[in-house]
Amino acid sequence: MMLSGLYSQSFKNIPVNPISKDLLQKYHALVAKINEHKLVMIDIVFNKNDLEEFEGLAQKISKYKKVLVLGVGGSSLGGKTLTSLKFQNKLQFLESIDPATVGNVLEETDLKNTFFLVISKSGETIETICQTLILLDKLQQEKILDFAKRFLFITESNQNSIAKIAQEIGAEVFPHPNNIGGRYSCFSVVGLLPALLCGADIKKIRLGAQKILTHFLENDSNEILKSCEIQLDLYRQGFNSNVVMPYIDNLKNFTDWYRQLWAESLGKNHFGATPINSMGTVDQHSQLQLYLDGPKNKFFTFFTQKNHPQNFNIKDQKNCPTLFGGKTLAEIVEVEQSTTIEVLNQQKLPIRIFSIDTLDEEILGGLMMQMFLEVILIADCKGINPFDQPAVELRKDLAKKILTKK
């Protein structure tokens, strides 16, 4: 069935059971909460005034040849996902603090022609603070006097470490929206400003999210509700690994974003299926053996595309006939994805397929909204808070204690 005219979702080897009373009750409670504007990360997709602000920021930044984004996790993955829609070499994300990686990025960056976008909701992210301080030291060493004009800091408070660094150097600070966690921030400035800098249509991103949200709110037998019922039932049956396998390379960053959304939102109280990233066609050659002949504990989600913006005709060499001459690359991809799905189907493994005509801003915005709604509703059914990450905070606190003693 088509979801809001954007894409279709279908299932194999999964019985269609009625929606349980508990799930239906949780669904109506979630719908009421959304309609009462209690979930800011969802409500934000209907905002219009903030888009002009983002466009103003982008206009100031776009004069620079390169934009380096400093951030990690929710501060980067949403933006990376949305920027994947446009092939470009203007925007680069620095997430790692591996000294070799930081050194290589600094070595290849023309600091005089680069703008720096620093994103941290809490303003206390260890990696982002360290990256920023190293970068500022490098700029000062190279005697770039107007470096403060080359920075924009996005953070939630004026009192955190990132904000204080910005104030110290006299750089602009733009507010990270309150009550929106990093992994839910893709429809805010955190995700939309990088997308805008790459030439993506951010109005269409939000429009796609709106369409899927409306589909969810107006029909209590909608496809998203059915997906949640299926995933909860599969978990009860022991399917505790969640393989996400696009045959669309531009969804690689989407799988990273989804992995964080799923793992950090649902991995609580001994609940949670492990999300596994798997790219078609590449991982047919590295993981498919395990999927077919290993433990039967995996639920598979595929993303396939009917029309490719680019295509190539394959021509055999004169005296070297192959199976592929006279075919197009898109036809080969179709064979690869359909045969992978079929061999898993023959093993009676549970499969979900998202069929996309051509990936664009509306579709990607819709997919991200669907994943929001599924995760939040599944969390509600399991009595889990999908918006915190208490175990992660334990690790952060321990790191800060050790650093304080040194």
Secondary structure as the mmCIF struct_conf table of DSSP 4:
data_model
#
loop_
_struct_conf.conf_type_id
_struct_conf.id
_struct_conf.beg_label_comp_id
_struct_conf.beg_label_asym_id
_struct_conf.beg_label_seq_id
_struct_conf.end_label_comp_id
_struct_conf.end_label_asym_id
_struct_conf.end_label_seq_id
STRN STRN1 MET A 2 LEU A 3
TURN_TY1_P TURN_TY1_P1 SER A 4 LEU A 6
STRN STRN2 TYR A 7 LYS A 12
BEND BEND1 ASN A 13 ASN A 13
HELX_LH_PP_P HELX_LH_PP_P1 ASN A 17 SER A 20
HELX_RH_AL_P HELX_RH_AL_P1 LYS A 21 ASN A 35
TURN_TY1_P TURN_TY1_P2 GLU A 36 HIS A 37
HELX_RH_AL_P HELX_RH_AL_P2 VAL A 40 ASP A 43
HELX_RH_3T_P HELX_RH_3T_P1 ILE A 44 PHE A 46
HELX_RH_AL_P HELX_RH_AL_P3 ASN A 49 ILE A 61
TURN_TY1_P TURN_TY1_P3 SER A 62 LYS A 63
BEND BEND2 TYR A 64 LYS A 65
STRN STRN3 LYS A 66 LEU A 70
HELX_RH_3T_P HELX_RH_3T_P2 GLY A 73 SER A 75
TURN_TY1_P TURN_TY1_P4 SER A 76 SER A 76
HELX_RH_AL_P HELX_RH_AL_P4 LEU A 77 THR A 83
TURN_TY1_P TURN_TY1_P5 SER A 84 LEU A 85
BEND BEND3 LYS A 86 LYS A 86
BEND BEND4 ASN A 89 LYS A 90
STRN STRN4 LEU A 91 LEU A 94
HELX_RH_AL_P HELX_RH_AL_P5 PRO A 99 GLU A 108
HELX_RH_3T_P HELX_RH_3T_P3 LEU A 111 ASN A 113
STRN STRN5 THR A 114 ILE A 119
BEND BEND5 LYS A 121 GLY A 123
HELX_RH_AL_P HELX_RH_AL_P6 ILE A 126 GLN A 141
TURN_TY1_P TURN_TY1_P6 GLU A 142 LYS A 143
TURN_TY1_P TURN_TY1_P7 LEU A 145 ASP A 146
HELX_RH_3T_P HELX_RH_3T_P4 PHE A 147 ARG A 150
STRN STRN6 PHE A 151 THR A 155
BEND BEND6 GLU A 156 GLU A 156
BEND BEND7 ASN A 158 ASN A 160
HELX_RH_AL_P HELX_RH_AL_P7 SER A 161 ILE A 169
TURN_TY1_P TURN_TY1_P8 GLY A 170 GLY A 170
STRN STRN7 GLU A 172 PRO A 175
HELX_LH_PP_P HELX_LH_PP_P2 HIS A 176 PRO A 177
TURN_TY1_P TURN_TY1_P9 ASN A 178 ASN A 179
HELX_RH_3T_P HELX_RH_3T_P5 GLY A 182 TYR A 184
TURN_TY1_P TURN_TY1_P10 CYS A 186 PHE A 187
BEND BEND8 SER A 188 SER A 188
HELX_RH_AL_P HELX_RH_AL_P8 VAL A 189 LEU A 197
TURN_TY1_P TURN_TY1_P11 CYS A 198 GLY A 199
HELX_RH_AL_P HELX_RH_AL_P9 ILE A 202 GLU A 218
TURN_TY1_P TURN_TY1_P12 ASP A 220 SER A 221
HELX_RH_AL_P HELX_RH_AL_P10 GLU A 223 ARG A 236
TURN_TY1_P TURN_TY1_P13 GLN A 237 GLY A 238
STRN STRN8 SER A 241 PRO A 246
BEND BEND9 TYR A 247 TYR A 247
HELX_RH_3T_P HELX_RH_3T_P6 ASP A 249 LEU A 251
HELX_RH_AL_P HELX_RH_AL_P11 LYS A 252 LEU A 266
TURN_TY1_P TURN_TY1_P14 ASN A 269 HIS A 270
HELX_LH_PP_P HELX_LH_PP_P3 ALA A 273 ALA A 273
STRN STRN9 THR A 274 ASN A 277
TURN_TY1_P TURN_TY1_P15 GLY A 280 THR A 281
HELX_RH_3T_P HELX_RH_3T_P7 VAL A 282 HIS A 285
TURN_TY1_P TURN_TY1_P16 SER A 286 GLN A 287
HELX_RH_AL_P HELX_RH_AL_P12 LEU A 288 ASP A 293
BEND BEND10 GLY A 294 GLY A 294
BEND BEND11 LYS A 296 LYS A 296
STRN STRN10 LYS A 298 GLN A 305
BEND BEND12 LYS A 306 LYS A 306
BEND BEND13 PRO A 309 GLN A 310
STRN STRN11 ASN A 313 ASN A 313
STRN STRN12 GLN A 317 GLN A 317
TURN_TY1_P TURN_TY1_P17 LYS A 318 ASN A 319
STRN STRN13 CYS A 320 CYS A 320
BEND BEND14 LEU A 323 PHE A 324
TURN_TY1_P TURN_TY1_P18 GLY A 325 GLY A 326
STRN STRN14 THR A 328 THR A 328
HELX_RH_AL_P HELX_RH_AL_P13 LEU A 329 GLN A 346
TURN_TY1_P TURN_TY1_P19 GLN A 347 LYS A 348
STRN STRN15 ILE A 351 ILE A 356
BEND BEND15 ASP A 357 THR A 358
HELX_RH_AL_P HELX_RH_AL_P14 GLU A 361 CYS A 381
TURN_TY1_P TURN_TY1_P20 LYS A 382 GLY A 383
TURN_TY1_P TURN_TY1_P21 PRO A 386 PHE A 387
HELX_RH_AL_P HELX_RH_AL_P15 PRO A 390 LYS A 405
#
